Amino acid sequence: MDSITDDLHPKRTIPVCFNQDNLKILADYAKKKGMLGYSQAVERLAKKTTEK
């Protein structure tokens, strides 16, 4: 089983683009929340948005 497409790691299909200012905001958010980088912040924020 490919770990990228199993149930615990679903394949990501939506590309997102940010400018340098957005990336700085995301990186700061990630750092404050104890995340490793801005990609984790994007994941968390996307999940929060879709759970509403």
C-alpha positions in Angstrom: 0.0 0.0 0.0 1.3 3.4 -0.9 1.6 5.6 2.2 0.7 8.7 0.3 -2.7 7.4 -0.8 -3.7 5.3 2.2 -6.5 6.3 4.6 -4.1 8.0 7.0 -2.4 10.0 4.2 -5.0 10.9 1.6 -3.7 12.3 -1.7 -3.8 16.1 -1.9 -5.4 17.3 -5.0 -5.9 21.1 -4.6 -2.8 23.2 -5.4 -2.6 26.5 -3.4 -0.4 29.5 -4.2 0.7 32.3 -1.8 2.8 35.4 -2.2 5.7 36.0 0.2 3.6 38.1 2.6 1.1 35.2 2.9 3.8 32.7 3.5 5.3 34.8 6.2 1.9 35.0 8.0 1.5 31.3 7.6 5.0 30.6 8.9 4.4 32.8 11.9 1.1 31.1 12.7 2.8 27.7 12.4 5.6 28.7 14.7 3.2 30.0 17.3 1.2 26.7 17.1 4.3 24.5 17.4 4.1 23.2 13.8 7.1 22.4 11.7 6.3 24.7 8.8 3.7 26.6 6.9 2.4 23.5 5.0 1.1 22.1 8.3 -0.6 25.5 9.0 -2.3 25.2 5.6 -3.4 21.7 6.4 -4.9 22.6 9.7 -6.6 25.7 8.4 -8.1 23.8 5.5 -9.3 21.1 7.8 -10.9 23.7 10.1 -12.6 25.3 7.2 -14.1 22.1 5.8 -15.3 20.9 9.2 -17.8 23.8 9.6 
